[in-house]
Amino acid sequence: MTHLDAARRMAAECLCFRVRRATRTITRLYDEALRPLGLGAAQLTLMNAVAMGGASGQTMSRLADLLALDLTSLSRNLRPLEKGGMLAIDRHEDDRRVRVVRLTPAGEELLVAALPRWTEAHAKVTAMIGAAEAESLRASLDVVTAARHRLREEDA
């Protein structure tokens, strides 16, 4: 087998290649819509995950799990939002070793301001692939996430 044979096989069969390519395509559409707010799709995803924790916020470990990130990458990605005043990272009141992330009032306002632009991008992606395909894609991606959680529980 040659390196070209190996490359052709991977290109033909690789789920990772296809997911990464599709992710870049979709992310680009969301980034373009969010650019006027000075926000990118990855940052909006982080802010959404934090917001889902409500007033009590999210622990760093919970956020890392939700976003399938290691803690180092999560910290690196949160830093610009914290410096921009969109997030606050504090110690948990019951366990000072645990860091908790919350949206600031400015972060809450930005999240609300992002909704119309997110809606626009979401509509473009849905129109691009079709509503049924978008729903199927969401379901397939949820299957992958659920499988990841099952594997982690089995390994524990």
C-alpha positions in Angstrom: 0.0 0.0 0.0 1.3 3.5 -0.9 0.8 6.7 0.9 -1.6 7.8 -1.8 -3.6 4.6 -1.3 -3.7 5.3 2.4 -4.8 8.9 1.8 -7.5 7.9 -0.6 -8.9 5.3 1.8 -9.0 7.8 4.7 -10.5 10.5 2.5 -13.2 8.1 1.4 -14.1 6.7 4.8 -13.0 9.2 7.5 -15.8 10.6 9.7 -13.3 13.0 11.4 -12.4 14.5 8.0 -16.0 15.0 7.1 -17.1 16.4 10.5 -14.2 18.8 10.6 -14.9 20.0 7.1 -18.6 20.5 7.8 -17.8 22.2 11.1 -15.6 24.7 9.3 -18.3 25.4 6.7 -21.0 25.9 9.3 -18.8 27.8 11.7 -17.9 30.3 8.9 -21.6 31.1 8.4 -22.2 31.7 12.1 -18.9 33.7 12.4 -20.0 36.0 9.6 -23.3 36.7 11.2 -21.8 37.3 14.6 -18.9 39.4 13.5 -20.7 42.8 13.9 -21.0 42.0 17.6 -17.3 41.2 17.9 -18.2 37.6 18.7 -17.4 34.3 17.1 -19.3 31.1 16.9 -17.0 29.4 19.4 -17.4 32.2 21.9 -21.1 32.1 21.5 -21.1 28.4 22.2 -19.1 29.0 25.4 -21.4 31.7 26.5 -24.5 29.5 25.8 -23.0 26.7 27.9 -22.3 29.1 30.8 -25.8 30.6 30.5 -27.4 27.2 30.7 -26.1 27.0 34.3 -28.4 29.9 35.3 -27.6 32.3 38.1 -25.4 29.8 39.8 -23.2 29.4 36.7 -21.3 26.3 35.7 -18.3 24.7 37.2 -15.2 24.5 35.0 -15.4 20.7 35.0 -19.1 20.7 34.0 -18.4 23.2 31.2 -15.5 21.0 30.0 -17.7 18.0 29.9 -20.6 19.8 28.1 -18.2 21.2 25.5 -16.0 18.1 25.2 -12.9 20.2 26.0 -10.0 19.5 28.4 -9.7 22.1 31.2 -6.6 23.7 29.7 -8.3 24.4 26.4 -11.5 25.6 28.2 -9.5 28.0 30.3 -7.7 29.4 27.2 -11.0 29.8 25.4 -12.7 31.5 28.4 -9.9 34.0 29.0 -10.8 36.5 26.2 -14.5 36.5 27.3 -13.5 37.1 30.9 -11.1 39.9 29.9 -13.8 41.4 27.7 -16.1 41.5 30.7 -18.6 38.9 29.4 -17.8 36.2 32.0 -16.8 36.1 35.6 -14.8 33.2 37.0 -14.9 32.8 40.7 -14.2 30.2 43.4 -17.2 28.0 44.5 -18.5 29.2 47.9 -18.5 25.7 49.3 -15.3 24.4 47.8 -12.6 27.0 47.0 -10.8 24.5 44.8 -13.7 24.6 42.3 -14.0 27.4 39.8 -17.4 28.6 38.7 -18.1 30.6 35.5 -21.1 33.0 35.3 -22.2 35.4 32.6 -21.9 39.1 33.7 -24.7 41.5 33.0 -22.7 42.6 29.8 -22.5 38.9 28.8 -26.2 38.5 29.3 -26.9 41.5 27.1 -24.5 40.2 24.4 -26.2 36.8 24.4 -29.6 38.4 23.9 -28.1 40.7 21.1 -26.6 37.7 19.4 -29.9 35.8 19.1 -31.2 37.6 15.9 -27.8 37.1 14.2 -27.7 33.5 15.4 -31.2 33.0 14.0 -30.1 34.4 10.7 -27.1 32.1 10.5 -29.1 29.1 11.7 -31.7 29.7 9.0 -29.0 29.9 6.3 -27.5 26.6 7.5 -31.0 24.9 7.6 -31.9 26.3 4.2 -28.5 25.1 2.8 -29.0 21.5 3.9 -32.8 21.3 4.3 -34.9 21.1 7.4 -35.1 17.4 7.5 -31.4 17.0 7.0 -30.7 19.5 9.7 -32.8 17.6 12.2 -31.2 14.3 11.2 -27.7 15.9 11.6 -28.7 17.2 15.1 -29.9 13.7 16.0 -26.8 12.0 14.7 -24.5 14.4 16.6 -26.5 13.8 19.8 -25.9 10.0 19.3 -22.1 10.7 19.1 -22.3 12.7 22.3 -24.3 10.1 24.1 -21.9 7.4 23.0 -19.0 9.5 24.3 -20.7 9.7 27.7 -21.4 6.0 27.8 -17.8 5.2 27.0 -16.6 7.5 29.8 -18.9 5.9 32.3 -17.7 2.4 31.3 -14.1 3.5 31.7 -14.7 5.0 35.1 
